[in-house]
């Protein structure tokens, strides 16, 4: 019921994103003018059934079975990013320190302030911030991969995994592939505008990633086992994306 209300509000222009730093802000929509000029007399066109409702979610792979039970016609695009890049992004943003302390963080947390996806809260709280980051990302990879394996048949034809590196280096190929998956086409002029606004394609700096990997090992050689496991999970998820 709440999702239906959210879909309605999204279409008629309530709760729109005006944050300039977000790629999902209204100014990047191809319907910016329609939303800004909406009025009661203009609401009905936004309710056309052929217009899909789009939601950005986090950490749902583990729960895909009940998501598709509720929404059997839903199509799912899952973006995966290399774990070393994620680790440094989380470190820079100080995410693990903010859980339970920062009211602008909307990740669900347990009573102790530990994220809901953490199974061993006491062990987690004893970790240093960098260890918490590595633990968190590793847990999310494992849980997501487990959910995917348990629901492999359910995901056939309804889940598309997209590798972040490929969006950077081959955006047109990725967008065309997504178009086939969604049975949609994107106008060439719109695609050119997207590429111009995002500065794509971009070179993936693999050398910098390797330097970050070595930096983490210098901080604590014991990280290697966890990092290797995360990279293996990432590659398995990426490989799944090639098959579907």
C-alpha positions as CSV (number, residue, x, y, z in Angstrom):
1,X,0.0,0.0,0.0
2,X,2.8,2.4,0.9
3,X,4.6,1.5,-2.3
4,X,1.5,2.2,-4.4
5,X,1.2,5.6,-2.7
6,X,4.9,6.3,-3.4
7,X,4.4,5.4,-7.0
8,X,1.5,7.7,-7.3
9,X,3.3,10.6,-5.6
10,X,6.3,10.0,-7.9
11,X,4.2,10.3,-11.0
12,X,2.3,13.4,-10.1
13,X,5.4,15.2,-8.8
14,X,5.3,15.0,-5.1
15,X,8.6,14.5,-3.1
16,X,10.7,15.3,-6.1
17,X,14.5,15.4,-5.7
18,X,16.0,18.9,-6.2
19,X,19.4,18.1,-4.8
20,X,21.9,19.3,-7.4
21,X,24.6,16.8,-6.4
22,X,22.3,13.8,-7.2
23,X,22.1,12.4,-10.7
24,X,18.5,11.5,-9.9
25,X,17.5,15.1,-9.3
26,X,14.6,16.6,-11.3
27,X,16.9,18.6,-13.6
28,X,18.2,15.4,-15.1
29,X,14.8,14.1,-16.0
30,X,13.6,14.1,-19.6
31,X,10.2,15.3,-18.2
32,X,11.5,18.3,-16.1
33,X,9.1,20.8,-17.7
34,X,6.1,18.5,-17.4
35,X,6.7,18.0,-13.6
36,X,7.4,21.7,-13.0
37,X,4.3,22.8,-14.9
38,X,2.0,20.1,-13.5
39,X,-1.4,21.0,-12.1
40,X,-4.6,19.1,-11.2
41,X,-5.6,19.2,-14.9
42,X,-2.2,17.7,-15.9
43,X,-2.1,14.9,-13.4
44,X,-3.9,12.2,-15.4
45,X,-1.2,11.9,-18.2
46,X,1.3,10.9,-15.5
47,X,-0.9,7.9,-14.5
48,X,-0.6,6.1,-17.8
49,X,-0.1,2.4,-17.1
50,X,2.7,2.2,-19.7
51,X,4.9,4.5,-17.6
52,X,7.0,2.4,-15.2
53,X,7.6,3.4,-11.6
54,X,11.3,3.6,-10.8
55,X,12.7,3.1,-7.3
56,X,16.3,3.2,-6.1
57,X,16.9,0.6,-3.4
58,X,19.8,-0.8,-1.4
59,X,20.8,-4.2,-0.1
60,X,17.7,-6.2,-1.4
61,X,19.4,-9.1,-3.2
62,X,19.1,-11.2,-0.1
63,X,15.3,-10.6,0.0
64,X,14.5,-11.0,-3.7
65,X,12.1,-13.9,-3.1
66,X,9.6,-11.9,-1.2
67,X,10.1,-8.8,-3.4
68,X,9.0,-10.8,-6.4
69,X,6.2,-12.4,-4.5
70,X,4.8,-8.9,-3.9
71,X,5.6,-7.6,-7.4
72,X,5.9,-10.5,-9.8
73,X,6.1,-8.3,-12.9
74,X,8.9,-6.1,-11.5
75,X,12.2,-5.9,-13.4
76,X,15.3,-5.4,-11.3
77,X,18.6,-3.8,-12.2
78,X,21.4,-4.5,-9.8
79,X,24.6,-2.4,-9.9
80,X,27.8,-4.0,-8.7
81,X,31.0,-2.1,-8.0
82,X,34.5,-3.4,-7.3
83,X,34.9,-3.9,-3.5
84,X,38.3,-2.0,-3.3
85,X,36.6,1.1,-4.8
86,X,33.7,0.7,-2.4
87,X,35.9,0.4,0.6
88,X,37.7,3.7,-0.2
89,X,34.4,5.4,-1.0
90,X,32.9,4.3,2.4
91,X,36.2,5.4,4.2
92,X,36.0,8.9,2.6
93,X,32.4,9.3,3.5
94,X,32.9,7.9,7.0
95,X,29.8,5.7,6.6
96,X,30.3,3.2,9.4
97,X,31.0,6.0,12.0
98,X,27.7,7.7,11.0
99,X,25.4,4.7,11.4
100,X,23.2,5.3,14.4
101,X,24.7,8.8,14.9
102,X,23.9,10.7,11.8
103,X,20.1,11.5,11.4
104,X,20.6,11.9,7.6
105,X,21.6,8.3,7.3
106,X,18.6,6.1,6.5
107,X,20.1,2.7,6.7
108,X,18.2,0.5,9.1
109,X,20.1,-0.1,12.3
110,X,19.7,-2.3,15.3
111,X,19.2,-1.0,18.9
112,X,23.0,-0.8,19.3
113,X,23.3,1.4,16.3
114,X,24.8,-1.4,14.2
115,X,23.4,-1.8,10.6
116,X,20.7,-4.3,10.3
117,X,22.7,-6.5,7.9
118,X,25.4,-7.1,10.5
119,X,24.8,-10.5,12.1
120,X,27.4,-10.3,14.9
121,X,26.8,-6.9,16.5
122,X,29.1,-7.3,19.5
123,X,32.1,-8.4,17.3
124,X,31.4,-5.5,14.9
125,X,31.4,-2.9,17.7
126,X,34.9,-4.0,18.8
127,X,36.3,-3.4,15.3
128,X,38.3,-0.3,14.2
129,X,36.5,1.9,11.6
130,X,38.4,0.5,8.6
131,X,37.7,-3.0,9.8
132,X,34.0,-2.2,10.1
133,X,34.0,-1.0,6.5
134,X,35.6,-4.1,5.2
135,X,33.3,-6.3,7.4
136,X,30.2,-4.4,6.1
137,X,31.0,-4.6,2.4
138,X,32.0,-8.3,2.7
139,X,28.8,-9.1,4.5
140,X,26.7,-7.3,1.8
141,X,28.5,-9.2,-1.0
142,X,28.0,-12.6,0.8
143,X,24.3,-12.0,1.6
144,X,23.6,-10.7,-1.9
145,X,25.3,-13.6,-3.6
146,X,23.5,-16.1,-1.3
147,X,20.2,-14.6,-2.2
148,X,21.0,-14.7,-5.9
149,X,22.0,-18.4,-5.7
150,X,18.9,-19.4,-3.7
151,X,16.6,-17.6,-6.2
152,X,18.5,-18.2,-9.4
153,X,15.4,-19.6,-11.2
154,X,13.2,-16.8,-9.9
155,X,15.6,-14.2,-11.3
156,X,15.8,-15.5,-14.8
157,X,14.7,-12.8,-17.2
158,X,13.8,-10.4,-14.4
159,X,17.2,-9.5,-13.0
160,X,19.9,-7.6,-14.9
161,X,23.3,-7.2,-13.1
162,X,25.3,-4.2,-14.4
163,X,29.0,-3.8,-13.6
164,X,29.9,-0.2,-12.7
165,X,33.3,-0.4,-14.6
166,X,31.4,-1.2,-17.8
167,X,29.1,1.8,-17.3
168,X,32.2,4.0,-17.2
169,X,34.0,2.5,-20.0
170,X,31.2,1.2,-22.3
171,X,28.1,3.3,-21.5
172,X,26.4,2.9,-24.9
173,X,26.8,-0.9,-24.8
174,X,25.4,-1.1,-21.3
175,X,22.4,1.3,-22.1
176,X,21.6,-0.7,-25.3
177,X,21.7,-3.9,-23.2
178,X,19.4,-2.4,-20.6
179,X,17.0,-1.2,-23.3
180,X,16.7,-4.8,-24.5
181,X,16.1,-6.0,-21.0
182,X,13.4,-3.4,-20.4
183,X,12.0,-3.6,-23.9
184,X,12.6,0.1,-24.2
185,X,14.5,2.3,-26.6
186,X,16.4,5.5,-25.9
187,X,16.5,8.3,-28.4
188,X,20.0,9.0,-29.8
189,X,19.7,12.6,-28.9
190,X,18.9,11.7,-25.3
191,X,21.7,9.2,-25.1
192,X,24.2,11.9,-26.4
193,X,22.9,14.3,-23.7
194,X,23.4,11.7,-21.0
195,X,26.9,11.0,-22.1
196,X,27.7,14.7,-22.3
197,X,26.3,15.5,-18.8
198,X,28.0,12.6,-17.1
199,X,31.4,12.9,-18.9
200,X,31.2,9.3,-20.2
201,X,32.9,7.2,-21.3
202,X,35.7,7.3,-18.7
203,X,38.9,5.3,-18.2
204,X,38.8,2.9,-15.3
205,X,42.0,3.4,-13.3
206,X,42.9,-0.1,-12.6
207,X,46.4,0.9,-11.4
208,X,45.0,3.2,-8.7
209,X,42.7,0.3,-7.6
210,X,45.8,-1.9,-7.2
211,X,47.6,0.8,-5.2
212,X,44.6,1.0,-2.9
213,X,44.6,-2.8,-2.5
214,X,48.3,-2.7,-1.5
215,X,47.6,0.2,0.8
216,X,45.0,-1.8,2.7
217,X,47.4,-4.8,3.0
218,X,50.1,-2.5,4.5
219,X,47.6,-1.3,7.0
220,X,46.9,-4.8,8.0
221,X,48.1,-7.9,6.1
222,X,45.3,-9.9,7.8
223,X,42.9,-8.1,5.4
224,X,44.0,-10.2,2.5
225,X,41.7,-13.1,3.2
226,X,38.6,-10.8,3.5
227,X,39.6,-8.8,0.4
228,X,40.3,-11.8,-1.7
229,X,36.9,-13.3,-0.7
230,X,35.1,-10.0,-1.6
231,X,36.9,-9.8,-5.0
232,X,35.8,-13.4,-5.7
233,X,32.2,-12.6,-4.8
234,X,32.3,-9.5,-7.0
235,X,33.7,-11.5,-9.9
236,X,31.0,-14.2,-9.5
237,X,28.3,-11.5,-9.4
238,X,29.8,-9.9,-12.5
239,X,29.9,-13.3,-14.3
240,X,26.3,-13.8,-13.5
241,X,25.5,-10.5,-15.2
242,X,27.2,-11.8,-18.4
243,X,24.9,-14.8,-18.5
244,X,21.6,-12.9,-18.1
